[in-house]
Amino acid sequence: MTENLTKATFLEKVFNYEENKTWKFEGDKPVLIDFYADWCGPCKALAPVLEVLSEEYGDKIHIYKIDTEAEQELAAAFGIRSIPSMLFCPMEGEPQMANGALPKPELERIIADVLKVTK
């Protein structure tokens, strides 16, 4: 099940960029964050794929969504200029960004390579 984040829940569950200048992951498992908007066609196409991935990976990863219209500060903090954009946050190391409505096999490859998680 994907979960929508606000700035407050993002600071608590992913990264408190107000307190930390450098990346410090706050989560308890790897995270995929989808930056989207309701008016974005490719975002709508990506949403059901993320729901399927959420079911398939279960409690191995969190999949969060951030509405760039409602959370403009978060979008700006990560330099989101095109949507959909996805931020992959592993337990160790720096997060990585991917742009566009990627196909499911490509998302699975990034989850394996960056998040180090397999089904």
ZADO-1210 file (C-alpha; in nm, 4 decimals, padded with zeros to 6 digits):
<atoms>
<atom x="00.0000" y="00.0000" z="00.0000" code="MET" pos="1"/>
<atom x="00.1499" y="00.3323" z="-00.1002" code="THR" pos="2"/>
<atom x="00.1286" y="00.6211" z="00.1465" code="GLU" pos="3"/>
<atom x="00.1074" y="00.9933" z="00.0795" code="ASN" pos="4"/>
<atom x="00.3612" y="01.2058" z="00.2652" code="LEU" pos="5"/>
<atom x="00.3380" y="01.5653" z="00.3778" code="THR" pos="6"/>
<atom x="00.6417" y="01.7728" z="00.4676" code="LYS" pos="7"/>
<atom x="00.5939" y="01.6794" z="00.8348" code="ALA" pos="8"/>
<atom x="00.5776" y="01.3032" z="00.7716" code="THR" pos="9"/>
<atom x="00.8668" y="01.3268" z="00.5228" code="PHE" pos="10"/>
<atom x="01.0903" y="01.4923" z="00.7851" code="LEU" pos="11"/>
<atom x="01.0022" y="01.2151" z="01.0315" code="GLU" pos="12"/>
<atom x="01.0094" y="00.9078" z="00.8033" code="LYS" pos="13"/>
<atom x="01.2709" y="00.9906" z="00.5393" code="VAL" pos="14"/>
<atom x="01.5044" y="01.2873" z="00.5915" code="PHE" pos="15"/>
<atom x="01.4912" y="01.5863" z="00.8245" code="ASN" pos="16"/>
<atom x="01.6594" y="01.8372" z="00.5940" code="TYR" pos="17"/>
<atom x="01.5800" y="02.1214" z="00.8350" code="GLU" pos="18"/>
<atom x="01.8093" y="01.9727" z="01.1013" code="GLU" pos="19"/>
<atom x="02.0635" y="01.7894" z="00.8852" code="ASN" pos="20"/>
<atom x="02.2646" y="01.9527" z="00.6097" code="LYS" pos="21"/>
<atom x="02.3918" y="01.6189" z="00.4813" code="THR" pos="22"/>
<atom x="02.1804" y="01.3156" z="00.3961" code="TRP" pos="23"/>
<atom x="02.0703" y="01.1187" z="00.7033" code="LYS" pos="24"/>
<atom x="01.8074" y="00.8555" z="00.6337" code="PHE" pos="25"/>
<atom x="01.5429" y="00.8315" z="00.9086" code="GLU" pos="26"/>
<atom x="01.3585" y="00.5245" z="00.7780" code="GLY" pos="27"/>
<atom x="01.3459" y="00.1693" z="00.9107" code="ASP" pos="28"/>
<atom x="01.3542" y="00.0104" z="00.5622" code="LYS" pos="29"/>
<atom x="01.4456" y="00.1240" z="00.2092" code="PRO" pos="30"/>
<atom x="01.2112" y="00.3743" z="00.0479" code="VAL" pos="31"/>
<atom x="01.0867" y="00.4600" z="-00.3018" code="LEU" pos="32"/>
<atom x="00.9246" y="00.8042" z="-00.3204" code="ILE" pos="33"/>
<atom x="00.7085" y="00.9034" z="-00.6172" code="ASP" pos="34"/>
<atom x="00.6873" y="01.2793" z="-00.6774" code="PHE" pos="35"/>
<atom x="00.3653" y="01.3282" z="-00.8760" code="TYR" pos="36"/>
<atom x="00.0726" y="01.5612" z="-00.9521" code="ALA" pos="37"/>
<atom x="-00.2931" y="01.4793" z="-01.0088" code="ASP" pos="38"/>
<atom x="-00.2948" y="01.6450" z="-01.3536" code="TRP" pos="39"/>
<atom x="00.0078" y="01.4474" z="-01.4804" code="CYS" pos="40"/>
<atom x="-00.0805" y="01.1713" z="-01.7302" code="GLY" pos="41"/>
<atom x="00.2413" y="00.9662" z="-01.6907" code="PRO" pos="42"/>
<atom x="00.1987" y="00.9889" z="-01.3104" code="CYS" pos="43"/>
<atom x="-00.1473" y="00.8331" z="-01.3423" code="LYS" pos="44"/>
<atom x="00.0011" y="00.5530" z="-01.5543" code="ALA" pos="45"/>
<atom x="00.2721" y="00.4891" z="-01.2942" code="LEU" pos="46"/>
<atom x="00.0386" y="00.4779" z="-00.9907" code="ALA" pos="47"/>
<atom x="-00.1035" y="00.1246" z="-01.0459" code="PRO" pos="48"/>
<atom x="00.2492" y="-00.0107" z="-01.1137" code="VAL" pos="49"/>
<atom x="00.3640" y="00.1270" z="-00.7767" code="LEU" pos="50"/>
<atom x="00.0612" y="-00.0304" z="-00.6054" code="GLU" pos="51"/>
<atom x="00.1539" y="-00.3705" z="-00.7547" code="VAL" pos="52"/>
<atom x="00.5182" y="-00.3280" z="-00.6467" code="LEU" pos="53"/>
<atom x="00.4000" y="-00.2334" z="-00.2984" code="SER" pos="54"/>
<atom x="00.2032" y="-00.5587" z="-00.2763" code="GLU" pos="55"/>
<atom x="00.4839" y="-00.7695" z="-00.4254" code="GLU" pos="56"/>
<atom x="00.7589" y="-00.6339" z="-00.1985" code="TYR" pos="57"/>
<atom x="00.5353" y="-00.6243" z="00.1100" code="GLY" pos="58"/>
<atom x="00.7203" y="-00.5071" z="00.4209" code="ASP" pos="59"/>
<atom x="01.0635" y="-00.5085" z="00.2542" code="LYS" pos="60"/>
<atom x="01.0290" y="-00.1472" z="00.1334" code="ILE" pos="61"/>
<atom x="00.8069" y="00.1566" z="00.1841" code="HIS" pos="62"/>
<atom x="00.6570" y="00.3238" z="-00.1220" code="ILE" pos="63"/>
<atom x="00.5595" y="00.6844" z="-00.0579" code="TYR" pos="64"/>
<atom x="00.3954" y="00.9452" z="-00.2806" code="LYS" pos="65"/>
<atom x="00.4427" y="01.3212" z="-00.2625" code="ILE" pos="66"/>
<atom x="00.1986" y="01.5539" z="-00.4388" code="ASP" pos="67"/>
<atom x="00.4265" y="01.8228" z="-00.5834" code="THR" pos="68"/>
<atom x="00.1359" y="02.0715" z="-00.6017" code="GLU" pos="69"/>
<atom x="00.0515" y="02.0356" z="-00.2313" code="ALA" pos="70"/>
<atom x="00.4128" y="01.9977" z="-00.1146" code="GLU" pos="71"/>
<atom x="00.6003" y="02.2526" z="-00.3261" code="GLN" pos="72"/>
<atom x="00.8718" y="02.2990" z="-00.0634" code="GLU" pos="73"/>
<atom x="00.9593" y="01.9274" z="-00.0703" code="LEU" pos="74"/>
<atom x="00.9644" y="01.9273" z="-00.4499" code="ALA" pos="75"/>
<atom x="01.1950" y="02.2318" z="-00.4468" code="ALA" pos="76"/>
<atom x="01.4211" y="02.0768" z="-00.1803" code="ALA" pos="77"/>
<atom x="01.4918" y="01.7872" z="-00.4183" code="PHE" pos="78"/>
<atom x="01.5060" y="01.9977" z="-00.7349" code="GLY" pos="79"/>
<atom x="01.2047" y="01.8247" z="-00.8919" code="ILE" pos="80"/>
<atom x="01.1570" y="01.9832" z="-01.2332" code="ARG" pos="81"/>
<atom x="00.9753" y="01.7069" z="-01.4189" code="SER" pos="82"/>
<atom x="00.7264" y="01.4523" z="-01.2945" code="ILE" pos="83"/>
<atom x="00.6969" y="01.1738" z="-01.2309" code="PRO" pos="84"/>
<atom x="01.0317" y="01.1666" z="-01.0515" code="SER" pos="85"/>
<atom x="01.1226" y="00.8906" z="-00.8106" code="MET" pos="86"/>
<atom x="01.3686" y="00.9082" z="-00.5244" code="LEU" pos="87"/>
<atom x="01.5214" y="00.5756" z="-00.4173" code="PHE" pos="88"/>
<atom x="01.6532" y="00.5853" z="-00.0590" code="CYS" pos="89"/>
<atom x="01.8636" y="00.2847" z="00.0480" code="PRO" pos="90"/>
<atom x="01.9350" y="00.2101" z="00.4142" code="MET" pos="91"/>
<atom x="02.3032" y="00.2938" z="00.3540" code="GLU" pos="92"/>
<atom x="02.4451" y="00.5455" z="00.1095" code="GLY" pos="93"/>
<atom x="02.3071" y="00.8342" z="-00.0894" code="GLU" pos="94"/>
<atom x="01.9603" y="00.8438" z="-00.2430" code="PRO" pos="95"/>
<atom x="01.9279" y="00.8255" z="-00.6221" code="GLN" pos="96"/>
<atom x="01.6748" y="00.9933" z="-00.8485" code="MET" pos="97"/>
<atom x="01.5057" y="00.8494" z="-01.1571" code="ALA" pos="98"/>
<atom x="01.2789" y="01.0453" z="-01.3907" code="ASN" pos="99"/>
<atom x="00.9797" y="00.9420" z="-01.5975" code="GLY" pos="100"/>
<atom x="00.7149" y="00.6706" z="-01.5798" code="ALA" pos="101"/>
<atom x="00.9555" y="00.3780" z="-01.5884" code="LEU" pos="102"/>
<atom x="00.8297" y="00.0297" z="-01.6766" code="PRO" pos="103"/>
<atom x="00.7930" y="-00.2234" z="-01.3940" code="LYS" pos="104"/>
<atom x="01.1034" y="-00.4328" z="-01.4904" code="PRO" pos="105"/>
<atom x="01.3182" y="-00.1174" z="-01.4804" code="GLU" pos="106"/>
<atom x="01.1791" y="-00.0221" z="-01.1381" code="LEU" pos="107"/>
<atom x="01.2506" y="-00.3742" z="-01.0115" code="GLU" pos="108"/>
<atom x="01.6080" y="-00.3463" z="-01.1390" code="ARG" pos="109"/>
<atom x="01.6602" y="-00.0130" z="-00.9589" code="ILE" pos="110"/>
<atom x="01.5035" y="-00.1523" z="-00.6393" code="ILE" pos="111"/>
<atom x="01.7504" y="-00.4435" z="-00.6565" code="ALA" pos="112"/>
<atom x="02.0553" y="-00.2293" z="-00.7509" code="ASP" pos="113"/>
<atom x="01.9987" y="00.0809" z="-00.5374" code="VAL" pos="114"/>
<atom x="01.7787" y="-00.0366" z="-00.2507" code="LEU" pos="115"/>
<atom x="01.9428" y="-00.3837" z="-00.2405" code="LYS" pos="116"/>
<atom x="01.6012" y="-00.5484" z="-00.2068" code="VAL" pos="117"/>
<atom x="01.4637" y="-00.8478" z="-00.3964" code="THR" pos="118"/>
<atom x="01.1143" y="-00.9950" z="-00.3800" code="LYS" pos="119"/>
</atoms>
